[in-house]
């Protein structure tokens, strides 16, 4: 068993070897491409984000954006095991999560839910799509002083909207007729996939 902890989007230094798991809107650096970090600079358009200048092994020089893209740091053990690790396999089998959903926001929502301690994160799938009123009704008792839970409530309706938007985008891009029953089915399906991805790396 590898001793390497595979952290998603770890802090990087110049010279680090990394593997791209997702580059938003780009196909010239496909999932699984390895590269070397050449420079790291602050993103002038996004607070708390950086631009990572990478020389990719396939010759491309596209930079990673910490706010939208996903990567892991490589070492020899990671490189040897990446082809058989179920975490990498999950990325290969679920590209629609990154193509259609605001993964960055949903990840932060799940972070706040985890920090609130109101539920085991393994049971948190319905929180992604149920909205503020449902969450407050069933979990809000005696949580007035729980700052993380209050932030969960503030983000809950936006999470619900982003799940619906992501499903509609997926249905439109795949030519699926918009029907309420199918929307509800896909929201539950994708919320499960998003939670599985979150649990895999956090």
FENHU-V348795 format. One line per field, one symbol per residue. ss: DSSP state (H for helix, E for strand, L for the rest). phi: phi as a letter, one per 40 degrees, with the letter a starting at -180 (. if undefined). psi: psi as a letter, one per 20 degrees, with the letter a starting at -180 (. if undefined). A space follows every 10 residues. Layout:
# FENHU-V348795
ss: ???
phi: ???
psi: ???
This chain:
# FENHU-V348795
ss: LLLLLLLLLL LLLLLLEEEE EELLLLLLLL LLLEEEEEEE EELLLLLLLE EEEEEELLLL LLLEELLLLE EEELLHHHHH HLLLLHHHHH HHHLHHHHHH LLHHHHHHHH HHHHHHLLLL HHHLLLHHHH HHHHHHHHHL LLLLLLHHHH HHHHHHHHHH HHHHHHHHHH HHHLLLLLLH HHHHHHHHHH HHHHHHHHHH HL
phi: .cccccccfc cbbdgccbbc babdgbbcbc dgccabcbab bcccbbcgbb bbcbccccgc bcccbccbbb abcbaccccc cccbcccccc cccbcccccb bcdccccccc dcccccgcac dcbcdcccbc gcccccccbc cgbccccccc cdcccccccd cccccccccc cccbgcccbd ccdccccccc cccccccdcc bb
psi: pqiponpplr qqqpiqprpp hpopjqiinr pipqrpphqp qpoiipqkqq poppoqhjiq jqqqphhhrq rqqqaggggh ihhiphghhg ghilhhghhi qmhgghghgh ghgghhjiqp hijjgihhjh rgggghgiii pkjhjnhghh hgghighhgg ghggggghgg gghjkppoqg hhggghghgh hggggggghh i.
